[in-house]
Amino acid sequence: MTGLGAYSISIIGAGVAGLTAACALAQRGAHVTVLERAPALQDVGAGLQLSPNAIRVMDALGLWPRLEAASAPSHRVELFDTAGRLVSRLDLAKHRPNDRFRLIHRARLIELLADAARSAGARIELGHEVTDLPEADLVIGADGVKSRIRPLLNGTETPFFTRQTAWRALIPVEPGAAPAAQVFMGPGRHLVSYPLADGLRNIVAVVERPDWHDEGWSHPGDPADLRAAFARFGGPVPGWLAQVDQVSLWGLFRHPVAQHWQRPPGDGPALALIGDAAHPTLPFMAQGAVMAIEDAWLLAACLERDDLAAALAQFQTLRAPRCQRIVDAANGNARNYHLRGPTRAVAHAGLRAVSKLTPGLMIERFAWLYDYDPTAV
Ligand SMILES: Cc1cc2nc3c(=O)[nH]c(=O)nc-3n(C[C@H](O)[C@H](O)[C@H](O)COP(=O)(O)OP(=O)(O)OC[C@H]3O[C@@H](n4cnc5c(N)ncnc54)[C@H](O)[C@@H]3O)c2cc1C
């Protein structure tokens, strides 16, 4: 593929969005430079779930064999109550046998994408914090939730604190761990855990809490606070939390999906936003990284088919409604996981019944999400 040979493209940010875009664009012949402020592509982050809609893109980029080796399969999503009793099960392996759901450490995904981008000819400049717009035909803001490019297109916006904070931790995985993402739901809190391919188990634990000010990924936390917050949980949770010796804490903020994702060339270089820079999401649909991968592919595909201005307009038209729907669904899940009192009892009874009587129906509700094929749009 050499369709974009005429373009020089600067991408700000070597996260999942920026590196996937670098790969997709460089494979199509564009001259791509990725500018990343971190001095190294560090071992940061924890686990990510990748659903089939993202894996179709990884396949199209020729990265499936490496992704398969670096990740673990997810065969089920299971919801439990505080005591550890099963409330509902989405049997992905049974009801969507042709689809691939994978669990991966963020750092492994970043490594894999960076190698692929470099092999396709992209240059990655580390330790380069962007303060002014680089010179290029197109500058892509893949610079995450605190994007510098987003305000150029949308003005200043103030995110809103959801009154929820989350701990992230990694522990050694137990032998024979179920290949499943498991969610334990209690009043005002829930905990998600799944095994990764690196001999690790990923834990994300969310609680409602009024006091938090900063948005970011790497605030150190205290494992004792995490254990105290989930002291009433049963099943495997106490055993897992006993092993946590290091934990980080982050505040969950809600941002609107950007109103303006792009600017045609004219007054400076053309601009486009992808990933968290355009649509930061709460983590409750596990689609943050997935949307970033979908964006990256579709931006490259639009650029290949149209002139720059038309391609950028088409990109936003294709992406904004879908990302809005996903962000809304994640906001909804934040409420559903944390129900209290009688509402909780009724909701869990309903889920148990549906899960038992029509197990396929639960997964069908997510067909709009998982059936989407960015490579066929
Ligand atoms: C450190 C970290 C850990 C994460 N861990 C998890 C996790 O465990 N689970 C999960 O679901 N999601 C996690 N996420 C979020 C998830 O990866 C994102 O939702 C998704 O991957 C979208 O990624 P992105 O590339 O849009 O943004 P990001 O992953 O945030 O990447 C943005 C990149 O831009 C760089 N950058 C920002 N500003 C500048 C600048 N001015 N100049 C140059 N570079 C700049 C940043 O250093 C960063 O590398 C994490 C994000 C980060 C940054």
PDBQT file of the ligand as one rigid body, heavy atoms in Angstrom, charges set to zero:
ROOT
HETATM    1  C1  LIG A 401       0.165   5.677  31.662  1.00  0.00    +0.000 C 
HETATM    2  C2  LIG A 401      -1.174   5.161  31.213  1.00  0.00    +0.000 A 
HETATM    3  C3  LIG A 401      -1.690   3.987  31.714  1.00  0.00    +0.000 A 
HETATM    4  C4  LIG A 401      -2.938   3.501  31.301  1.00  0.00    +0.000 A 
HETATM    5  N1  LIG A 401      -3.404   2.327  31.813  1.00  0.00    +0.000 NA
HETATM    6  C5  LIG A 401      -4.613   1.880  31.428  1.00  0.00    +0.000 A 
HETATM    7  C6  LIG A 401      -5.118   0.667  31.956  1.00  0.00    +0.000 A 
HETATM    8  O1  LIG A 401      -4.476   0.031  32.771  1.00  0.00    +0.000 OA
HETATM    9  N2  LIG A 401      -6.338   0.241  31.555  1.00  0.00    +0.000 N 
HETATM   10  C7  LIG A 401      -7.084   0.953  30.639  1.00  0.00    +0.000 A 
HETATM   11  O2  LIG A 401      -8.204   0.533  30.271  1.00  0.00    +0.000 OA
HETATM   12  N3  LIG A 401      -6.625   2.090  30.114  1.00  0.00    +0.000 NA
HETATM   13  C8  LIG A 401      -5.418   2.565  30.492  1.00  0.00    +0.000 A 
HETATM   14  N4  LIG A 401      -4.962   3.714  29.968  1.00  0.00    +0.000 N 
HETATM   15  C9  LIG A 401      -5.831   4.401  29.025  1.00  0.00    +0.000 C 
HETATM   16  C10 LIG A 401      -5.945   3.695  27.743  1.00  0.00    +0.000 C 
HETATM   17  O3  LIG A 401      -4.684   3.242  27.376  1.00  0.00    +0.000 OA
HETATM   18  C11 LIG A 401      -6.552   4.725  26.795  1.00  0.00    +0.000 C 
HETATM   19  O4  LIG A 401      -7.944   4.904  27.023  1.00  0.00    +0.000 OA
HETATM   20  C12 LIG A 401      -6.473   4.273  25.386  1.00  0.00    +0.000 C 
HETATM   21  O5  LIG A 401      -5.402   3.450  25.182  1.00  0.00    +0.000 OA
HETATM   22  C13 LIG A 401      -6.429   5.488  24.483  1.00  0.00    +0.000 C 
HETATM   23  O6  LIG A 401      -5.096   5.832  24.350  1.00  0.00    +0.000 OA
HETATM   24  P1  LIG A 401      -4.563   7.143  23.715  1.00  0.00    +0.000 P 
HETATM   25  O7  LIG A 401      -3.428   6.730  22.883  1.00  0.00    +0.000 OA
HETATM   26  O8  LIG A 401      -5.665   7.946  23.140  1.00  0.00    +0.000 OA
HETATM   27  O9  LIG A 401      -4.072   7.969  24.993  1.00  0.00    +0.000 OA
HETATM   28  P2  LIG A 401      -2.891   7.658  26.021  1.00  0.00    +0.000 P 
HETATM   29  O10 LIG A 401      -2.726   6.213  26.221  1.00  0.00    +0.000 OA
HETATM   30  O11 LIG A 401      -3.163   8.530  27.185  1.00  0.00    +0.000 OA
HETATM   31  O12 LIG A 401      -1.575   8.191  25.265  1.00  0.00    +0.000 OA
HETATM   32  C14 LIG A 401      -1.297   9.560  25.076  1.00  0.00    +0.000 C 
HETATM   33  C15 LIG A 401       0.196   9.728  24.880  1.00  0.00    +0.000 C 
HETATM   34  O13 LIG A 401       0.467  11.080  24.533  1.00  0.00    +0.000 OA
HETATM   35  C16 LIG A 401       1.610  11.523  25.231  1.00  0.00    +0.000 C 
HETATM   36  N5  LIG A 401       1.529  12.984  25.311  1.00  0.00    +0.000 N 
HETATM   37  C17 LIG A 401       0.600  13.733  25.938  1.00  0.00    +0.000 A 
HETATM   38  N6  LIG A 401       0.849  15.051  25.768  1.00  0.00    +0.000 NA
HETATM   39  C18 LIG A 401       1.950  15.136  25.007  1.00  0.00    +0.000 A 
HETATM   40  C19 LIG A 401       2.704  16.245  24.472  1.00  0.00    +0.000 A 
HETATM   41  N7  LIG A 401       2.347  17.521  24.699  1.00  0.00    +0.000 N 
HETATM   42  N8  LIG A 401       3.787  15.989  23.708  1.00  0.00    +0.000 NA
HETATM   43  C20 LIG A 401       4.160  14.698  23.462  1.00  0.00    +0.000 A 
HETATM   44  N9  LIG A 401       3.495  13.626  23.941  1.00  0.00    +0.000 NA
HETATM   45  C21 LIG A 401       2.406  13.840  24.692  1.00  0.00    +0.000 A 
HETATM   46  C22 LIG A 401       1.505  10.823  26.577  1.00  0.00    +0.000 C 
HETATM   47  O14 LIG A 401       2.741  10.753  27.243  1.00  0.00    +0.000 OA
HETATM   48  C23 LIG A 401       0.991   9.441  26.165  1.00  0.00    +0.000 C 
HETATM   49  O15 LIG A 401       2.035   8.564  25.861  1.00  0.00    +0.000 OA
HETATM   50  C24 LIG A 401      -3.702   4.230  30.359  1.00  0.00    +0.000 A 
HETATM   51  C25 LIG A 401      -3.180   5.425  29.841  1.00  0.00    +0.000 A 
HETATM   52  C26 LIG A 401      -1.919   5.888  30.270  1.00  0.00    +0.000 A 
HETATM   53  C27 LIG A 401      -1.320   7.162  29.710  1.00  0.00    +0.000 C 
ENDROOT
TORSDOF 0
